[in-house]
Amino acid sequence: MPLTRRDFAKRSAYTGAGFALVGSAGVLGTAPGALATEATGTAAEGGAAGLGYGPLVADPKGILALPKGFTYKIITRTGETTLESGESTPSNHDGTATFEGPRGATLLVNNHELKGPRADWPHPVPLIDGLVYDPAASGGCTVVEVAKHGDHVSEWVGIAGTSTNCAGGRTPWGTWLTCEETEDKAGQNGMTKDHGYVFEVDPQDRKANRNPKPIKALGRYAHEAVVVDPKRGHLYLTEDASGPNGLFYRWVPPHGFEHGRGQLRTLKDDAGVLQAPKCYDSGGNFVDDLSRATKTGTVYGVDWEPVRDRDAKSVPVRKQFADGQITRARKLEGMWWADGGAYIVSSYAREESPVQHDGQVWFYDPKRRTLTLKVLLGVNPDPSKDGAFDGPDNITVSPYGGLVIAEDGEGVQHLFGATDDGRTYPIARNDLNIGSAEEPEFSEFTGVVFSPDGATLYANIQEPGIMLAITGPWRRQS
């Protein structure tokens, strides 16, 4: 049953719009530990004592700055480490998930965000027989096995011939859903098949990955990430697109469908219902764009509108809705399922959006059908200076409380934490300059995720393609 605007307004009147779980004092400032005092993003002093792990120490090797007491190890590096088949580790590491492997090992499925023809990239994902969707495409996933004590690493192809594998999501049944962030059709950019789909990769069963099949029921658009509601069976997906801004989707499975390993690929192309959100505030007013929220703790009610043509045969999915029909957001990126709902990132908003910001993290509660703004980063006035955060992208929930977020902003790039009340603190900084001394450039962080036992934080530097394992004195953050 739809949650009507009147129902939500009435509920809000009874509860004081009262699902405001965090930081209702105002917009979160970009400086570590700071909460903004007004919607301008001006940082307020104080409140950061004991937060985080201390200042970052520059890396003499010029790769990763960490707090004192923390160390890192390079797991894979494009051009240096090799696959079981002998080729180099592919480049452009992106979304990643961890799984328990054999004999205490950790398995990681690692996306490689490679768009367009294979000739455009020195190290595309190799075309392994039986694992290829489109032989013209350069992206895909590799599976990395790290031995229990980290002293041995092996890597092999999980899927090849896909395009622009950006983020994705781990399933409750132990597989990885890899997302193509592209809308290229056959005949565009050298492709021989349509792209813009989700594919399932099984890190435990190599045979299950043979003859890859897109899960067309989840739609064809510039996919970013996906999460699974283990109770209801719904899937939630983000779209990283503009002109117009992208959407946050819900897929409702057909009656009687049971999830499990490989079951999504058995679905008919039009199985279930793909829907886009329509949000409204506590007064029952329609919200056209999530950037309208200027205070953490803002809560929107959510209804869902059906997608007419999920395969976007003639019109991209996000363009099938007129103004006033659905709620949009710029740069909808990483997602993570925890605490009974989905954490969702909007990386930034600029002139194309009603209100500018440098990052939002929302929480969708499927029981209440509400979106609550958890983290809001004010516009960073000088991204070239260290100490400020902007452009959140991949995200994970930390076993030590709060969130860990990978930065894909301008200038300096970080891994940073955010507490339940919206304060932030640094965890790592990318010290690998891929530009020049005069014009330094630092690649984004991607694929942030903890090992199954919570002892190791894995993350990638996208360019040139480095997977890192970070260990140290992790502790509860509150």
N, C-alpha and C positions, 0 to 999 in steps of 0.2 A: 504494500500500500504506500503511495507517495506521501512524503512528509510535506504537507502544504505550508505555504508561507504563514497562513493564519495559525496553524498548529504550532509552528516554531515561535512566532511572536508571543503566543499565549504561554508556551513553556518558558520562554525567556523572562516573561513578566513574573512568573512564579518563582524563578530561580535566580533572578538578577542577571540574566544572560550568562548563567552562572556556571558554565563549564570552563571558566577562565582559570586554567591550572597553573599558569606561570606568568611572572614578570609583567604585571599589568601597569607598572610604573612608566613604561614608554618604550620607545624604539631602542633596540640593542645597539650600542656604539660599536665601531670597528675595532677599538683598542682592546687588548686582552683584559678581561675582568671588568670592563666598563659597561654600565647600563646608561643608556641615553636618558636625558631628563625630558626632552621634548621630541616631537616628530622630525626635528631637524637633524637628529643623529649626533648632537653634541654630547661628548662623553662626560660622565660624572665621575669624580674621584672616589676612591674607596671601594670596599666590598670585595677585594680580591685577595685578602690575606689568607694564606694557606691554600690557595687555589692552584691547581696544576702541579707541575714538577720543577718549576724554576726556569731561569733564563736558558735560552738555547746557546750551545757552545759551537762555534764555527768548526767545521770539519777540515782538518789539514789535508785530507784527500780530495776536498772540493766536491763532495757528493751530498752528504746529509748532515745537517746540524741537529743535534739532539740535546736534551737536558743532561746535566751531569749524572753519571751512573747508568745511562742508557747506551746501548751499542746496536749496530746494525750489521747485517750480512747480506751480500748480494746473492740472490738465488738464481736469477737468470739475467742475461744481458745480451741484447741483440748484437750480432757480430762477434761475440765471444763464446757464449754457451751454445750447445748444439742439441738438436732433437735426436731421438733414438734412430731416426731415419737418416741422420747425418747432416741435414741442413741446419743453418743458423736458426736460433730462436727468432721467430718473426718480430717485427717492430710494432711500435705504437700500442703498448700495453694499455688495457682499459679495465672495464668491470671484472671483478674477481669474486669468487666464493670459495670457502674452505669446507672440507669434508673429512671425516675420519677414514684413514686408509688402513691397509693391512699392516700388522705388526707394529702398531703405534705410529705409523707414518701419517703425514698430513697430505691430502690431495687438494690441489687448487685448480679450478678451471679459470683460465685467463683469456679474456677477449682481446682481439687485436683489431683496433679501429682503422682499417685500411679501406679507403674508398676508391672506386674506379678501377681501371684496367691494371692487370698485374705488372705490366711494363713500367708503370709509374713508381714502383716500389722496389728497392734493392732486396728487401727481405719480406716477401709476402708469405702467407701461410701456405706451405707446400700442398700440392694436389695429391693426396694419398688416395689410392684406388679404393672406391667404395664409400668414401667420406665426403664426396664433392657434390654440392648443389649446382653451382654454375661455374664451369671451368674458366670463365672470363674474369671472375671476381677475385679480389686479392685478400679479403679478410677471412675471419674464422675464429676458432678457439684452440688453444693448446691446454693439455692437462699436465700439471707439474706434480711430481711426487717428491716430497721432502721426508727423508728418513727420520726416525724418532728423535735422534740427537742432532739432526741437521747436517750430518756428515756426508750424505749422499743425495744427489738430486738427479732425477730423470724427467724427461719431458717428451710428450708425443701429441700428435694432432687429434683433436676431438671432432672437429668439423672444419671443412674448407669450402671455398667457393661461395662464401657469403660476403656481404659488403657492409663496411662501416659498423662493425660490431662494437657498440658503445658500452652501455651497461647491460643489465639483465636482472636476474633474481634467482635465488636459491629456493627450491621447492621443499615442502615438508617431507616429501618421499625421497629426497636425496639426489636430485638432479639439478641441472643448471638450465635456465631459460635465457638464451642469448638473443639480444635485440639488435636489429638492423636499423640504424639511424639514417635512413635514406628513403626516398620515394622513387628512385630510378626504376624505369620499366625496361623490358627487353627492347634493345635498340638504342638505349640512352647510355652514354658514357661507356660504350663497348660491351654492355651487359647482354647476355643471351637469354636471360630469364627475368621476370619481374622480381623486384626486391622491396624491402620495407616490412619484413615479417619477423616473427619470433620462431626460433628453433629450440628443440630440447636436446641437451647434451648430457650423457650419463658418464660420470667420471669413474664408475666402478665396473661398467660392462662395455667394453669396446665394441662388441658385436651389436649392441643396441643402437650405436651411432651410425651404422651403415645405412646407405640410401637415405640421406637426410630429406625430411619433408617439412615444409613450412606449416605452421599452425595458423591457417588462414582464418579460422574462427575468431582470432584475436585482432584481426584487422591489418590493413596495409597502410602504414604511415611512418613518419620518422620516429620510430620507437626509441625510447631511452632506457627505461627500467620497468620492472614488473615485480609484484609481490603476490603471494597467495594467502587468502584468508582460510586458515586450516579448519575453521568451524563451519563456515557457510559454503566454502568451495568457490567463492568469487575470486577473480583475479583483478588487480588494479594495475594500470599501466600509465606511464607518462609519455608525452610527446614533446620533443625538443624541436620546435619549429616557429617560424614567424611569418608575417604577412598573410593572414592574421596570426596572432599568437596561438600557441598550441593548447592542447587539452589534456585533462586528466580523465582516464577512462575506467569504467567498470565492465567486466565481462561476467555475465551470469550464466552458469552452465545449464544445459538442457535437463529437464526432469529425469531423474534416475541415473544421471552420469556419476560415476565414481572415479575420483582421481587416483593416480598411481603411476608407477614407472612406465613411460611410453604410452599412457592412455590418451594424452592430448593429441598425439599424432593420428589417432584413430577417428577423431572428430570429423564430421562433414564440414565443408568450408563455411556453411552458414549456421553452424550449430550454436545454440545459446543466443544470448542477446548482448550486443555491445552498446554501451551507453556513455553519454557525456554528462558532466555535472551542470546543474543550474543552482546557483547559490543565492541566498538572501540573508539579510542581517536581522537583528532582533526586532526591528520594526516592521519586518515583512517586506522590505525593499529589495528589489533585484540587485545583485552585485555582478557587474559586467566583467571585472578583472580582479584577480587576487591581490594585485598591487594596491588596491584601495585600502587595505588594512595597514594602518600606521601605528598600531600599538600591539605589543605581544599580549596574548590573552584574548584577542579578538576572536569571536566565534561566529561562524556562518552555518546556517542550516543548508543541507544539500538534498536536492531532488535529482532524478536521473532521467535524461531524455534519450530515446533510442537513436542509434546511427542508422541512416537509410541505406547507404551503400558502403559496407565496411571494407570492401576490396578496392575502393576508390577507382573504379573503372574509367570514369571520365572526370570526376571532380575530387580533389583531395578531401579526406574526411573532415578536416577542420573547417573547410570552406563550404560544407554542406549545410551549415547552420547560419541563420541570419542573426544580426545584432539583436540582443534581447532574448535569444533562445537558450544560450548556454553561457558559462563562465570560463574565461580564458586566463592564461598566465604566460609570461615570457620565460623561456629557458627552463621548462619543467625537466628536471634531471633525475638525480638519484632517489631511490626509495628503500625503505627497510621495514619489515613487519616485526613489531614487538609491542608489548603492553596492550595487546588486544586490538591493535590498529596499525595503520600505515603512516610512517613518517615520509614526507614528500618535500623535495627541494625545488624551489624556484630560484635559479642562480642569480639573476639580476633583472632589473627593469630600467629601460631608458625612455627616450622620447616616444617610442611606439606604444608605451603603456600610460595609463592615467597618472600614476605616481611612480617616481624613480626610487630605486633602492639598490643595494649591492648584495642582496641575498635574503631569502626567507626559508624557514623550515616549518611546515605545517604538520598537524597530526589529524588524520581522518579516523573518526570513531564510527565503525559500521553499526553499532548498536543504537547510538543516538543519532546517527546520520548527521554528524557535525564535523566541520573543519575548524581546528583551533591553531592560531598562530603561536608557535613556540619560540622561534628565533627570528629576529629581524636585524639585518646589518644595514646601518646607514651608509650612504654613498661615501666611499673612501676618497678623500680629497687628494691623496698622493700615493698611489699604489707602488711607486718605486721605492718608498721608504719601508723598512722593516717595522713590524710591531702592529700592523693593522691587518684585518682580514676582509676579504671580499670574494665574491664568486664561488659560493659553495657548490659542490657537484656531487660526487659519490659520497655515500653516507653509511654509517653502521651504528648500531646501538652497542655501547661498551658494557662489558660485564662488570666494570667498575663504576657504573652510573653515568647517565647522560649519553651524549652522542659524540662520535668522532667523525670529523668531516674533512674531505679532501678538497683543497682549494684549486679552482680553475679561474683565477681572476687575472687582473693586470699586474705586471711587475713581479714582486716577490711572491713565491708560492709556499704555502704551509699545509701541514696537517694540524688541525686544531680541535680542541674539545669544547663542548657546550654542556653546561650543567642543566638540571631540570628547571632551574629558575632563570635560565637564559644567559648566564655569564660564560665568557669564553676564555680559553687559555691555550698557549702554543704547545704542540707536541714535537713537531719537526719542521725544518725549513729546507727547501731544495737549494743546495749550494752549487749545483752543476750548471755552469754558465754555458749555454749553447749558442750564445751570441758572441759579442766581442767585448773587450775591456771598455771601449768607448760607448757601446750600446749593448749592455748586458741583456740577456734573455733567459728566462727560466721556464721550463715546461711545467705543465700542470701535474698535480698528483691525481692518481686514479686508483680504483680497486681497493679501497681501504676496508680491511676485514680482519677480525681476530681469528686465531687458530681455535679449533674446537675446545681445547682446554683453557683458553683465555690467556695463555702465557706469552704468546707472540702476536704482534700486530704486523700484518702484511700490508704493503702498499706499493704502488708502482710510480715511477717517473715515466710519463708517457713517451717522451722523446729523449734519448734514442730508443728507449725500451728497456727499463730496468725494474725487476721485481726485488723488493727489499723485505727482509725480516727484521723487525725491531723488538728487542727485549730490554727489560730493565725493571726497576722497582715500582711496578704498577700498584696503585692503591685507590681506594674508594674516593670518588669526587662528589662533593655535595655542596 
